[in-house]
């Protein structure tokens, strides 16, 4: 019987570029879905690779939310003949039902798209809509919302802080990636996200984890290690075969999912 979780989970996945955020987001989506959760995977990275990583055909045409001009005009109100007036906190509760794409059992995908000049103080209609979707993530019907991001929390920091309760910061064991992870933890705290987990990704077999913990320091009370797994590279871009074959990385991600569920 499918599990039922009354407390909704809202996770922003962030970290330095190239550390495997999108792959980990897709693996989390599949593992949460296996637990009976209804999952919304939100692609907030302008590169828009999450669809293929979840297993959708790489050539499938997907119109990102930022390019849906009719919906933006409907919700924001800005457009020809409207005098430039915008609704700054629109009702976006219908966004997933209208534009969510099935991406596996119990999984839907929402592709946000890129916004030019996004950032603090930007009042362009596209940014206003996307920020509203993130800010109101708590009212979306899915049990779990996973937001895959580019490096940093700056563009949608305030909206993410209002809509998300857990920052999963992804790093590898390198000095540069860990330095970025520590900065992202600071940004998450400044945004108001207090619940933080560090996921150290692609940990090679034989790595001294105690030495790695000492390298990380005391800034992350919760740390999970995700092993390097050749299955991921062999089957990319999709994580579907990785899940189906029960590759070693899956057990680690399942453990992370159990940890997150136990926090609620």
FINUSE-899629 format. One record per residue (C-alpha): residue number from 1; residue in three letters; x, y, z. Coordinates in nm, 3 decimals, always signed. Each point is the difference from the previous one (the first is absolute). Layout:
N
REC:n:res:east:north:up
REC:NUM:ALA:X:Y:Z
...
// end
This chain:
264
REC:n:res:east:north:up
REC:1:UNK:+0.000:+0.000:+0.000
REC:2:UNK:+0.126:+0.348:-0.084
REC:3:UNK:+0.130:+0.201:+0.290
REC:4:UNK:-0.175:+0.322:+0.096
REC:5:UNK:+0.190:+0.295:+0.141
REC:6:UNK:-0.201:+0.286:+0.144
REC:7:UNK:+0.285:+0.249:+0.017
REC:8:UNK:+0.098:+0.127:-0.340
REC:9:UNK:+0.370:+0.011:-0.085
REC:10:UNK:+0.151:+0.289:-0.195
REC:11:UNK:+0.370:-0.035:-0.090
REC:12:UNK:+0.227:+0.234:-0.194
REC:13:UNK:+0.303:-0.180:-0.145
REC:14:UNK:+0.299:+0.228:-0.051
REC:15:UNK:+0.376:-0.014:-0.030
REC:16:UNK:+0.297:+0.080:-0.221
REC:17:UNK:-0.039:-0.069:-0.369
REC:18:UNK:+0.097:-0.349:-0.110
REC:19:UNK:-0.044:-0.180:+0.333
REC:20:UNK:-0.302:-0.204:-0.114
REC:21:UNK:-0.299:+0.200:+0.127
REC:22:UNK:-0.230:-0.094:-0.287
REC:23:UNK:+0.082:-0.370:+0.018
REC:24:UNK:-0.054:-0.002:+0.375
REC:25:UNK:-0.330:+0.189:-0.041
REC:26:UNK:-0.124:-0.263:-0.245
REC:27:UNK:+0.113:-0.287:+0.226
REC:28:UNK:-0.176:+0.163:+0.296
REC:29:UNK:-0.318:+0.038:-0.203
REC:30:UNK:+0.001:-0.368:-0.091
REC:31:UNK:+0.081:-0.112:+0.356
REC:32:UNK:-0.265:+0.221:+0.160
REC:33:UNK:-0.251:-0.133:-0.255
REC:34:UNK:+0.093:-0.356:+0.096
REC:35:UNK:-0.101:+0.092:+0.357
REC:36:UNK:-0.349:+0.086:-0.125
REC:37:UNK:+0.053:+0.376:-0.006
REC:38:UNK:-0.140:+0.212:-0.280
REC:39:UNK:+0.298:+0.198:-0.125
REC:40:UNK:+0.031:+0.325:-0.193
REC:41:UNK:+0.347:+0.048:-0.148
REC:42:UNK:+0.056:+0.366:-0.089
REC:43:UNK:+0.275:+0.081:-0.249
REC:44:UNK:+0.123:+0.343:+0.103
REC:45:UNK:+0.327:-0.027:-0.192
REC:46:UNK:+0.005:+0.190:-0.332
REC:47:UNK:+0.189:-0.295:-0.155
REC:48:UNK:-0.320:-0.206:+0.039
REC:49:UNK:+0.156:-0.347:+0.026
REC:50:UNK:-0.233:-0.145:+0.263
REC:51:UNK:-0.254:-0.136:-0.248
REC:52:UNK:+0.252:-0.227:-0.172
REC:53:UNK:+0.152:-0.101:+0.334
REC:54:UNK:-0.344:-0.111:+0.121
REC:55:UNK:-0.027:-0.215:-0.313
REC:56:UNK:-0.202:+0.212:-0.242
REC:57:UNK:+0.121:-0.016:-0.362
REC:58:UNK:+0.284:+0.252:-0.048
REC:59:UNK:-0.173:+0.135:-0.313
REC:60:UNK:-0.340:+0.049:+0.166
REC:61:UNK:-0.109:+0.360:-0.049
REC:62:UNK:-0.085:+0.168:+0.330
REC:63:UNK:-0.117:+0.360:+0.028
REC:64:UNK:+0.139:+0.147:+0.322
REC:65:UNK:-0.224:+0.205:+0.225
REC:66:UNK:+0.198:+0.317:-0.069
REC:67:UNK:-0.098:-0.028:-0.368
REC:68:UNK:-0.374:-0.052:+0.058
REC:69:UNK:-0.097:+0.357:-0.080
REC:70:UNK:-0.376:-0.055:+0.019
REC:71:UNK:+0.025:-0.146:+0.351
REC:72:UNK:+0.233:+0.276:+0.111
REC:73:UNK:-0.241:+0.265:-0.128
REC:74:UNK:-0.294:-0.182:+0.160
REC:75:UNK:+0.166:-0.017:+0.340
REC:76:UNK:+0.216:+0.310:+0.010
REC:77:UNK:-0.223:+0.233:-0.201
REC:78:UNK:+0.282:+0.177:-0.179
REC:79:UNK:-0.039:+0.033:-0.371
REC:80:UNK:-0.116:+0.222:-0.284
REC:81:UNK:-0.280:+0.234:+0.103
REC:82:UNK:+0.042:-0.066:+0.374
REC:83:UNK:+0.218:+0.297:+0.080
REC:84:UNK:+0.287:-0.213:+0.132
REC:85:UNK:-0.180:-0.083:+0.325
REC:86:UNK:+0.091:-0.340:+0.146
REC:87:UNK:-0.142:-0.231:+0.264
REC:88:UNK:+0.301:-0.062:+0.221
REC:89:UNK:-0.136:-0.303:+0.190
REC:90:UNK:-0.218:-0.188:-0.248
REC:91:UNK:-0.189:-0.320:+0.076
REC:92:UNK:+0.211:-0.273:-0.161
REC:93:UNK:-0.162:-0.302:+0.167
REC:94:UNK:-0.110:-0.130:-0.342
REC:95:UNK:+0.346:+0.008:-0.158
REC:96:UNK:+0.084:-0.368:+0.048
REC:97:UNK:-0.336:-0.130:-0.119
REC:98:UNK:+0.026:+0.215:-0.312
REC:99:UNK:+0.366:-0.040:-0.086
REC:100:UNK:+0.140:-0.291:+0.200
REC:101:UNK:+0.139:-0.277:-0.220
REC:102:UNK:-0.025:-0.367:+0.105
REC:103:UNK:+0.356:-0.121:+0.059
REC:104:UNK:-0.046:-0.342:+0.158
REC:105:UNK:-0.234:-0.163:+0.248
REC:106:UNK:-0.101:+0.259:+0.262
REC:107:UNK:+0.232:+0.260:-0.158
REC:108:UNK:-0.080:+0.321:-0.185
REC:109:UNK:+0.245:+0.247:-0.150
REC:110:UNK:-0.033:+0.377:-0.018
REC:111:UNK:+0.259:+0.184:-0.210
REC:112:UNK:+0.045:+0.361:+0.107
REC:113:UNK:+0.232:+0.134:-0.270
REC:114:UNK:+0.240:+0.291:+0.012
REC:115:UNK:-0.069:+0.366:+0.068
REC:116:UNK:+0.219:+0.283:-0.123
REC:117:UNK:+0.109:+0.245:+0.267
REC:118:UNK:-0.149:-0.213:+0.279
REC:119:UNK:+0.107:+0.113:+0.341
REC:120:UNK:-0.082:+0.223:+0.292
REC:121:UNK:-0.231:+0.278:-0.109
REC:122:UNK:-0.090:-0.153:-0.335
REC:123:UNK:-0.370:+0.057:-0.070
REC:124:UNK:-0.018:-0.150:-0.348
REC:125:UNK:-0.316:-0.212:-0.048
REC:126:UNK:+0.191:-0.328:-0.052
REC:127:UNK:+0.203:+0.040:+0.316
REC:128:UNK:-0.308:+0.106:+0.198
REC:129:UNK:-0.186:-0.314:-0.108
REC:130:UNK:+0.286:-0.243:+0.066
REC:131:UNK:+0.069:+0.155:+0.338
REC:132:UNK:-0.367:-0.034:+0.091
REC:133:UNK:+0.002:-0.371:-0.091
REC:134:UNK:+0.299:-0.060:+0.228
REC:135:UNK:-0.129:+0.222:+0.280
REC:136:UNK:-0.330:-0.190:-0.001
REC:137:UNK:+0.154:-0.348:-0.030
REC:138:UNK:-0.158:-0.093:+0.332
REC:139:UNK:-0.352:+0.008:-0.147
REC:140:UNK:+0.082:-0.225:-0.295
REC:141:UNK:-0.177:-0.336:+0.031
REC:142:UNK:+0.306:-0.225:-0.021
REC:143:UNK:+0.144:-0.168:+0.310
REC:144:UNK:+0.356:+0.085:-0.104
REC:145:UNK:+0.127:+0.293:-0.206
REC:146:UNK:+0.363:-0.014:-0.115
REC:147:UNK:+0.154:+0.313:-0.152
REC:148:UNK:+0.312:-0.053:-0.212
REC:149:UNK:+0.194:+0.327:-0.023
REC:150:UNK:+0.307:+0.149:-0.160
REC:151:UNK:+0.279:+0.082:+0.243
REC:152:UNK:-0.110:+0.253:+0.259
REC:153:UNK:-0.323:+0.112:+0.160
REC:154:UNK:+0.020:+0.365:-0.100
REC:155:UNK:-0.246:+0.022:-0.290
REC:156:UNK:-0.303:-0.130:+0.187
REC:157:UNK:+0.136:+0.011:+0.355
REC:158:UNK:-0.294:+0.167:+0.169
REC:159:UNK:-0.259:-0.207:-0.185
REC:160:UNK:+0.186:-0.325:+0.073
REC:161:UNK:+0.024:+0.095:+0.368
REC:162:UNK:-0.376:+0.040:+0.021
REC:163:UNK:-0.088:-0.315:-0.192
REC:164:UNK:+0.268:-0.253:+0.099
REC:165:UNK:+0.097:-0.143:+0.338
REC:166:UNK:+0.314:-0.205:-0.072
REC:167:UNK:+0.317:+0.086:-0.192
REC:168:UNK:+0.184:-0.304:-0.133
REC:169:UNK:+0.346:+0.131:-0.083
REC:170:UNK:+0.190:-0.226:-0.240
REC:171:UNK:+0.379:-0.008:-0.014
REC:172:UNK:+0.282:-0.231:-0.087
REC:173:UNK:+0.310:-0.039:+0.215
REC:174:UNK:+0.201:+0.276:-0.168
REC:175:UNK:+0.105:+0.316:+0.181
REC:176:UNK:-0.180:+0.225:-0.252
REC:177:UNK:-0.329:-0.187:+0.015
REC:178:UNK:+0.005:-0.014:+0.380
REC:179:UNK:+0.078:+0.372:+0.015
REC:180:UNK:-0.304:+0.071:-0.217
REC:181:UNK:-0.207:-0.232:+0.218
REC:182:UNK:+0.093:+0.196:+0.313
REC:183:UNK:-0.092:+0.326:-0.170
REC:184:UNK:-0.334:-0.147:-0.109
REC:185:UNK:-0.069:-0.106:+0.356
REC:186:UNK:+0.054:+0.360:+0.107
REC:187:UNK:-0.234:+0.123:-0.275
REC:188:UNK:-0.263:-0.256:+0.097
REC:189:UNK:+0.010:+0.120:+0.359
REC:190:UNK:-0.025:+0.361:-0.111
REC:191:UNK:-0.300:-0.092:-0.213
REC:192:UNK:-0.162:-0.162:+0.303
REC:193:UNK:+0.048:-0.366:-0.092
REC:194:UNK:+0.132:-0.155:+0.321
REC:195:UNK:-0.024:-0.368:-0.088
REC:196:UNK:+0.309:-0.089:-0.204
REC:197:UNK:+0.154:-0.330:-0.111
REC:198:UNK:+0.336:-0.031:-0.172
REC:199:UNK:+0.011:-0.278:-0.259
REC:200:UNK:+0.360:-0.082:-0.092
REC:201:UNK:-0.036:-0.155:-0.343
REC:202:UNK:+0.221:-0.238:-0.198
REC:203:UNK:+0.200:-0.125:+0.296
REC:204:UNK:+0.251:-0.253:-0.131
REC:205:UNK:+0.029:-0.343:+0.158
REC:206:UNK:+0.276:-0.002:+0.256
REC:207:UNK:-0.037:+0.367:+0.090
REC:208:UNK:+0.072:+0.066:+0.367
REC:209:UNK:-0.336:+0.146:+0.101
REC:210:UNK:+0.122:+0.112:+0.340
REC:211:UNK:+0.275:+0.199:-0.168
REC:212:UNK:-0.258:+0.143:-0.237
REC:213:UNK:-0.222:+0.100:+0.294
REC:214:UNK:+0.295:+0.182:+0.155
REC:215:UNK:+0.054:+0.179:-0.331
REC:216:UNK:-0.365:+0.109:-0.001
REC:217:UNK:+0.014:+0.129:+0.356
REC:218:UNK:-0.285:+0.056:+0.240
REC:219:UNK:-0.223:+0.219:-0.215
REC:220:UNK:-0.225:-0.285:-0.114
REC:221:UNK:-0.155:-0.206:+0.281
REC:222:UNK:-0.171:-0.224:-0.259
REC:223:UNK:+0.223:-0.158:-0.263
REC:224:UNK:-0.079:-0.281:-0.244
REC:225:UNK:+0.257:-0.169:-0.223
REC:226:UNK:-0.107:-0.107:-0.350
REC:227:UNK:+0.241:-0.249:-0.161
REC:228:UNK:+0.154:+0.040:-0.342
REC:229:UNK:-0.182:-0.247:-0.223
REC:230:UNK:+0.094:-0.084:-0.361
REC:231:UNK:-0.364:-0.097:-0.061
REC:232:UNK:-0.090:+0.369:-0.013
REC:233:UNK:+0.242:+0.081:-0.279
REC:234:UNK:-0.079:-0.322:-0.185
REC:235:UNK:-0.371:+0.079:-0.021
REC:236:UNK:-0.004:+0.378:-0.023
REC:237:UNK:-0.199:+0.208:-0.048
REC:238:UNK:-0.280:-0.207:+0.156
REC:239:UNK:+0.008:-0.130:+0.357
REC:240:UNK:-0.272:-0.253:-0.081
REC:241:UNK:+0.237:-0.290:-0.070
REC:242:UNK:+0.207:+0.095:+0.307
REC:243:UNK:-0.311:-0.047:+0.214
REC:244:UNK:-0.115:-0.313:-0.182
REC:245:UNK:+0.337:-0.172:+0.035
REC:246:UNK:+0.031:+0.088:+0.369
REC:247:UNK:+0.339:+0.163:-0.053
REC:248:UNK:+0.203:+0.079:+0.314
REC:249:UNK:-0.088:+0.371:-0.007
REC:250:UNK:-0.369:-0.084:+0.040
REC:251:UNK:+0.041:-0.141:+0.349
REC:252:UNK:+0.171:+0.322:+0.113
REC:253:UNK:-0.274:+0.218:-0.148
REC:254:UNK:-0.266:-0.219:+0.158
REC:255:UNK:+0.173:+0.054:+0.335
REC:256:UNK:-0.008:+0.376:-0.060
REC:257:UNK:-0.371:-0.020:-0.076
REC:258:UNK:-0.063:-0.192:+0.322
REC:259:UNK:+0.193:+0.266:+0.192
REC:260:UNK:-0.209:+0.277:-0.151
REC:261:UNK:-0.327:-0.180:+0.063
REC:262:UNK:+0.101:-0.060:+0.362
REC:263:UNK:+0.044:+0.375:+0.050
REC:264:UNK:-0.372:+0.059:-0.062
// end
